[in-house]
Amino acid sequence: MQRGSLTRRLSDFLKSRTKYVDHGQSRTETMMRLTRLLLWMAFLSSVSTAAYTKPSKVPIPRSKPPVQSETSAQSSPSTEAKQPMTVQISTDDGMSQADCKAAMEAVGATFNWIGEAELEGCTVEQGVELISVRSNGSQIAFPQKPTMSCNFAERFAQWAAEIAAPVVVAHTEAQLHAIVTGPGLVCRNRVGTSTTKVSEHAKGNAIDIAGFTLAGKRSLTIGGEVSDSEARALAAMRTSACGYFTTVLGPGANPAHANHFHFDHGKHGRSYNYRICE
């Protein structure tokens, strides 16, 4: 409704109200009618203003890029050519020998300091050989003395003392004496192929576990025949490892890990928050 029309109607209405007053209508009733009239006028004014408000400008979406045909996509050469494995890998976790010693002693681990560990062109700086770790007064040995970076050795020793030893005792009622591992540092690509990314083993940032030796020379082999309680122990250790490592693989993940656990602390994406636990 236009403002001019509204004004004319209001004027006519006021004249009619004046006529009613002249015919003896009470002053109170007249004031009530005028009050209602003013409220109604305010409402119509707001509706009129809203109805004729100019709408805001809507942004125009950007046009889509041209779609590449399937034929041209297949014929275009790949921008990421497959490369053979790069050797001379050098990792530095930033720890001095003194820092490493303090960190390893804090988790109850014993080790041999190597410093620069080199194997077939792959070099790990701040490298150590992990020998054992203390847990609740007993020693857990690592007979293979795996080579790894000090940071990863500290994390692995902590998991062994805080998780592996108590879980084995809880489910099997036997003390954990040793953890059977691989060598740790292996200069190769992932899963032993030559066409994938460099393995965390080549950086001293991974470990493979084949089994556990319990008191009385009792063996708990991953991927082998185990009792129900032993199976629960293995499952608990595997699940808990996801809180310590960014990658946890084992039987069922893929054929390459059918007979061992694989733990590493590689970065997936832009941070260490993402986990691969299979």
C-alpha positions in Angstrom: 0.0 0.0 0.0 1.3 3.5 -1.0 1.9 6.1 1.7 -0.4 8.7 -0.1 -3.4 6.3 -0.1 -2.8 5.5 3.6 -2.8 9.2 4.5 -6.0 9.8 2.6 -7.7 6.9 4.3 -6.5 8.1 7.7 -7.9 11.6 7.0 -11.3 10.3 6.0 -11.3 8.1 9.1 -10.6 11.0 11.4 -13.4 13.1 9.9 -15.8 10.2 10.5 -14.6 9.9 14.1 -15.2 13.7 14.6 -18.8 13.2 13.2 -19.4 10.5 15.8 -18.2 12.7 18.6 -20.6 15.4 17.4 -23.5 13.0 17.7 -22.9 12.5 21.4 -20.3 9.6 21.5 -18.3 9.6 24.8 -14.8 11.1 24.8 -13.3 7.9 26.3 -14.6 5.7 23.6 -13.3 8.1 20.9 -9.8 8.1 22.4 -9.8 4.3 22.4 -10.7 4.2 18.8 -8.0 6.8 17.9 -5.4 4.7 19.8 -6.3 1.6 17.9 -6.2 3.6 14.7 -2.7 4.8 15.4 -1.4 1.3 16.1 -3.0 0.0 12.9 -1.4 2.9 11.0 2.1 2.0 12.4 1.7 -1.6 11.4 0.6 -0.8 7.9 3.6 1.6 7.6 6.1 -1.1 8.6 4.5 -3.6 6.2 4.7 -1.1 3.4 8.3 -0.3 4.1 9.3 -4.0 4.3 7.5 -4.8 1.1 9.4 -2.1 -0.9 12.8 -2.7 0.6 15.3 -3.3 -2.1 16.7 -6.8 -1.9 20.4 -7.3 -1.2 22.6 -8.2 -4.1 23.0 -12.0 -4.5 26.6 -13.1 -5.3 26.9 -14.8 -8.7 28.6 -18.2 -8.4 31.8 -18.7 -10.3 31.5 -20.7 -13.5 32.7 -24.3 -13.5 36.0 -25.0 -15.2 35.9 -26.8 -18.5 35.6 -30.6 -18.1 38.5 -32.6 -19.5 37.4 -35.4 -21.7 38.2 -38.9 -20.8 40.2 -39.4 -24.0 42.4 -36.3 -23.3 42.9 -37.3 -19.7 44.1 -40.8 -20.6 46.4 -39.4 -23.3 48.0 -36.8 -21.1 51.3 -37.9 -19.6 51.4 -38.3 -15.8 53.0 -35.4 -13.9 54.1 -37.8 -11.1 56.4 -40.3 -12.7 57.2 -43.4 -10.7 60.7 -43.3 -9.3 62.8 -46.0 -7.8 63.4 -45.9 -4.1 65.5 -42.9 -2.9 68.5 -43.9 -0.7 70.6 -41.8 1.5 67.6 -41.1 3.8 68.7 -39.0 6.7 66.4 -38.4 9.7 67.2 -36.2 12.6 64.8 -36.2 15.6 66.7 -33.3 17.1 67.9 -35.2 20.3 71.4 -35.0 21.6 73.0 -38.0 23.2 72.4 -36.5 26.6 68.8 -35.8 25.8 68.3 -39.4 24.5 69.9 -40.8 27.6 67.6 -38.9 29.9 64.5 -39.8 27.9 65.4 -43.5 27.8 66.2 -43.6 31.5 62.9 -42.0 32.3 61.0 -44.9 30.8 63.4 -47.5 32.3 65.1 -48.5 29.1 68.6 -49.6 28.5 70.2 -49.1 25.1 73.4 -48.7 23.1 74.0 -45.3 21.6 74.9 -45.5 17.9 74.6 -41.9 16.8 74.6 -42.1 13.0 73.2 -45.5 12.0 73.8 -46.3 8.4 72.4 -49.3 6.4 72.6 -49.7 2.7 72.4 -46.0 2.0 69.7 -45.2 4.6 71.0 -43.1 7.5 69.3 -42.6 10.9 70.8 -39.9 13.0 70.5 -40.1 16.8 70.2 -43.9 16.4 70.2 -46.4 19.2 70.0 -50.2 19.8 67.2 -51.0 22.2 68.3 -53.7 24.7 65.6 -53.9 27.4 63.0 -52.0 29.5 62.0 -52.3 33.1 58.3 -52.9 34.0 57.1 -53.4 37.6 60.5 -54.6 38.8 61.2 -57.1 36.0 63.2 -56.7 32.8 61.7 -57.2 29.3 64.4 -58.0 26.8 64.7 -57.2 23.1 67.0 -60.0 21.9 67.3 -58.7 18.4 68.5 -55.3 19.7 66.5 -53.4 17.0 68.1 -50.2 15.6 65.8 -47.1 15.5 65.8 -43.4 16.2 66.0 -42.5 19.9 62.5 -40.9 19.8 60.9 -44.0 18.4 62.9 -46.3 20.7 61.6 -44.3 23.7 58.0 -44.6 22.5 58.3 -48.3 21.8 59.9 -49.0 25.2 57.2 -47.1 26.9 54.5 -49.1 25.2 56.2 -52.4 26.2 56.5 -51.4 29.8 53.1 -49.7 30.2 50.9 -52.0 28.0 52.5 -55.2 26.8 53.8 -56.5 30.2 50.7 -55.8 32.3 48.4 -57.1 29.5 50.3 -60.4 29.2 50.1 -60.9 33.0 46.4 -60.1 33.2 45.4 -62.5 30.4 47.9 -65.3 30.7 49.0 -65.0 34.4 52.7 -65.2 33.2 55.4 -62.6 33.2 56.6 -61.1 29.9 60.3 -61.9 29.5 61.1 -60.8 25.9 59.6 -59.3 22.8 60.7 -60.9 19.5 61.2 -58.2 16.9 62.7 -57.5 13.5 65.8 -55.4 13.0 64.0 -52.1 13.1 66.1 -50.2 10.6 65.6 -51.7 7.1 66.5 -49.7 4.0 63.5 -50.4 1.7 60.2 -49.1 0.5 56.8 -50.0 2.1 55.8 -53.6 2.1 59.1 -54.5 0.5 58.2 -53.2 -3.0 60.1 -50.8 -5.2 57.2 -48.7 -6.5 55.7 -47.4 -3.3 56.7 -44.7 -0.8 59.8 -45.1 1.5 59.1 -47.3 4.5 59.2 -45.8 8.0 61.7 -48.7 8.7 64.2 -46.8 6.4 63.9 -43.9 8.8 64.4 -45.9 12.0 60.8 -45.0 12.8 59.1 -48.4 12.8 59.3 -51.9 14.4 57.9 -55.3 13.6 56.9 -57.7 16.4 56.8 -61.4 15.6 55.9 -62.6 19.1 56.4 -62.6 22.8 58.4 -64.9 25.2 56.7 -65.6 28.5 58.0 -67.1 31.7 58.9 -70.8 31.4 60.0 -70.2 27.8 56.4 -70.1 26.7 55.9 -68.4 23.3 53.1 -66.3 22.1 53.4 -66.1 18.3 51.5 -63.6 16.2 49.5 -65.3 13.5 50.0 -68.7 15.1 47.7 -70.9 17.2 46.9 -69.4 20.5 44.4 -70.0 23.3 41.4 -67.7 23.9 43.2 -65.9 26.7 46.3 -65.4 24.6 44.2 -64.1 21.7 42.6 -61.6 24.0 46.1 -60.5 25.1 47.2 -60.0 21.5 44.0 -58.1 20.6 44.5 -55.8 23.7 48.1 -55.0 22.8 47.2 -54.3 19.2 44.3 -52.0 20.1 46.3 -50.1 22.8 49.2 -49.5 20.3 46.9 -47.0 18.5 47.4 -44.7 21.4 51.2 -44.7 21.0 51.8 -45.0 17.3 50.2 -43.6 14.1 50.3 -46.8 12.2 49.3 -50.3 13.6 49.0 -53.2 11.3 48.7 -57.0 11.9 47.0 -60.2 10.7 43.9 -59.3 8.6 45.2 -55.9 7.6 46.9 -57.3 4.4 48.9 -60.4 3.5 52.2 -58.8 4.2 51.3 -58.5 7.9 49.8 -61.9 8.4 52.4 -63.0 10.9 53.5 -59.9 12.8 52.5 -56.6 14.2 53.9 -53.4 12.5 54.1 -50.2 14.6 55.4 -46.9 13.2 55.1 -43.2 13.9 54.9 -41.8 10.4 52.9 -38.7 9.5 49.7 -39.3 7.6 48.7 -36.0 6.0 49.6 -32.7 7.6 49.7 -33.8 11.3 50.3 -36.7 13.6 46.6 -36.8 14.7 45.5 -39.2 12.0 45.8 -42.9 12.8 45.8 -46.1 10.7 44.9 -49.0 12.9 44.1 -52.2 11.0 
